Amino acid sequence: MNFPIITDPWFYAVAIPAVLLLGISKSGFGAGFGSLAVPMMALVITVPQAAAVLMPLLLVMDVMGIAAYRKDFDKRLLKFLLPCGLVGTLIGTLLFKLISTQLVAGIVGVITLVFLAQRLLFPPSKDAAPPPRWLGAILTSISGFTSFVAHAGGPPFNAYMIAQRLSPVVFTATAAYFFFIINLSKWLPYAWLGLLDLRNFATSLALMPFAPLGVWIGVKIARKIQPTLFYRLVYLGMFLTGCKLVWDGFFK
């Protein structure tokens, strides 16, 4: 019997760069680009299958991320963010088979681009207060939901985190711990929804070497990058992600 693995060469031509981007994003360098992974892979397979193939890879990346930044995360902020994100994953579980992933992609893309336009056209002053906690709760819940549906939790999460004006390392560390727990919470629901089959898991194993490679590349750069350049890359990642998601959601 043949080993149950995706053999289409076009799939790997798209999946390998997607996994590398996701790994680099997990390290904090180029944050936001990781949300492009599922849309890229959806060029050759369905969105649910792309999300399922990435699950084991995300686990490896998340473990590497929290190991690299285990002393740098903001514990107070994480205690506030996590319950909201988990509410989002619960909503994602309940609505997964009822709502179009294409529509979700479009909505996330619009939210991302509107936030980015607001930040660039009306930049907050250095003395401006952080956004209210209720807005953080909404954005983080949306992040948990979009992470569950399409591993696209980065843009809504970044929309709140950028306003906290954290150092690149603390920003990255807090994001690493947040998404480690969010992604861990998705395993049982994904199994319940029938997404974690042998074919997807075997394909994940074939792509596995590229997961730590992407994280390693990103970690090496993230600890040396200047804060101004870091946030410019976050903005660039959010812009490209937002454009791609809007295209997939409303024009594809």
Long-range contacts (C-beta under 8 A, 24 or more apart in sequence): 3-202, 4-198, 4-199, 4-202, 5-199, 5-202, 5-203, 5-206, 6-45, 6-53, 6-199, 6-203, 6-206, 8-44, 10-44, 11-41, 11-44, 11-45, 12-206, 12-207, 14-40, 14-41, 14-43, 14-44, 15-40, 15-41, 15-44, 15-53, 15-207, 16-207, 16-210, 19-54, 19-57, 19-207, 19-210, 19-211, 19-214, 20-210, 20-213, 20-214, 20-217, 21-214, 22-54, 22-57, 22-58, 22-61, 22-151, 22-211, 22-214, 23-61, 23-210, 23-211, 23-212, 23-213, 23-214, 23-215, 23-216, 23-217, 23-218, 24-214, 24-215, 24-217, 24-218, 25-154, 25-218, 25-237, 26-61, 26-62, 26-64, 26-65, 26-176, 26-179, 26-214, 26-215, 26-218, 27-65, 27-68, 27-172, 27-214, 27-215, 27-216, 27-217, 27-218, 27-219, 27-221, 27-222, 28-69, 28-168, 28-169, 28-171, 28-172, 28-173, 28-175, 28-176, 28-218, 28-219, 28-222, 28-230, 29-217, 29-218, 29-219, 29-221, 29-222, 29-225, 29-230, 29-233, 30-218, 30-233, 30-237, 31-154, 31-158, 31-171, 31-172, 31-175, 31-233, 31-234, 31-237, 32-154, 32-155, 32-158, 32-233, 32-234, 32-236, 32-237, 32-238, 32-240, 32-241, 33-237, 33-240, 33-241, 34-151, 34-154, 35-108, 35-151, 35-152, 35-153, 35-154, 35-155, 35-237, 35-241, 35-245, 36-240, 36-241, 36-244, 37-151, 38-150, 38-151, 38-152, 39-105, 39-150, 39-152, 39-244, 39-245, 39-248, 42-248, 47-101, 47-102, 47-105, 47-150, 48-101, 48-195, 49-195, 49-200, 51-149, 51-150, 51-151, 51-190, 51-195, 52-190, 52-195, 52-196, 52-197, 52-200, 53-200, 53-203, 53-204, 53-207, 54-151, 54-204, 55-183, 55-186, 55-187, 55-190, 55-195, 55-196, 55-200, 55-204, 56-201, 56-204, 56-205, 56-208, 57-204, 57-207, 57-208, 57-211, 58-151, 58-179, 58-183, 59-183, 59-184, 60-208, 60-211, 60-212, 61-211, 61-212, 61-214, 61-215, 62-176, 62-179, 62-180, 62-183, 62-184, 63-180, 64-212, 64-215, 64-216, 64-219, 65-172, 65-176, 65-179, 65-180, 65-215, 66-173, 66-176, 66-177, 66-180, 68-176, 68-215, 68-219, 69-169, 69-172, 69-173, 69-176, 69-177, 70-173, 71-173, 72-169, 72-170, 72-172, 72-173, 73-170, 73-173, 73-174, 73-176, 73-177, 74-166, 74-170, 74-173, 74-174, 77-164, 77-174, 78-174, 78-177, 78-178, 80-133, 80-136, 80-137, 81-136, 81-140, 81-157, 81-174, 81-178, 82-178, 82-181, 82-182, 84-136, 84-137, 84-138, 84-140, 84-141, 84-144, 85-140, 85-141, 85-143, 85-144, 85-147, 85-153, 85-157, 85-178, 85-181, 85-182, 86-144, 86-181, 86-182, 86-185, 87-141, 87-144, 88-140, 88-141, 88-142, 88-143, 88-144, 88-145, 88-146, 88-147, 88-148, 88-153, 89-144, 89-145, 89-147, 89-148, 89-182, 89-185, 89-186, 89-189, 90-144, 91-141, 91-144, 91-145, 91-148, 92-144, 92-145, 92-146, 92-147, 92-148, 92-149, 92-189, 93-148, 93-189, 93-192, 93-193, 95-145, 96-148, 96-149, 96-189, 96-193, 97-193, 99-149, 101-149, 101-150, 102-248, 102-249, 102-252, 103-249, 104-145, 104-146, 104-149, 104-150, 104-152, 104-249, 105-150, 105-152, 105-245, 105-246, 105-248, 105-249, 106-245, 106-246, 106-248, 106-249, 106-250, 107-249, 108-142, 108-146, 108-150, 108-152, 108-155, 108-156, 108-242, 108-245, 108-249, 109-155, 109-241, 109-242, 109-243, 109-244, 109-245, 109-246, 109-247, 109-248, 109-249, 110-242, 110-246, 110-249, 111-142, 111-155, 111-156, 111-159, 112-155, 112-156, 112-159, 112-238, 112-239, 112-241, 112-242, 112-245, 113-239, 113-242, 113-243, 113-246, 115-155, 115-159, 115-238, 116-235, 116-238, 116-239, 116-242, 119-162, 119-235, 120-235, 124-163, 130-163, 130-164, 130-165, 131-160, 131-163, 135-160, 136-160, 143-182, 144-182, 147-179, 147-182, 147-183, 147-186, 148-186, 148-189, 152-241, 152-245, 153-179, 153-182, 154-237, 154-238, 154-241, 155-238, 155-241, 155-242, 155-245, 158-234, 158-238, 159-238, 162-231, 162-234, 167-227, 168-222, 168-225, 168-227, 168-230, 169-222, 169-223, 171-230, 172-222
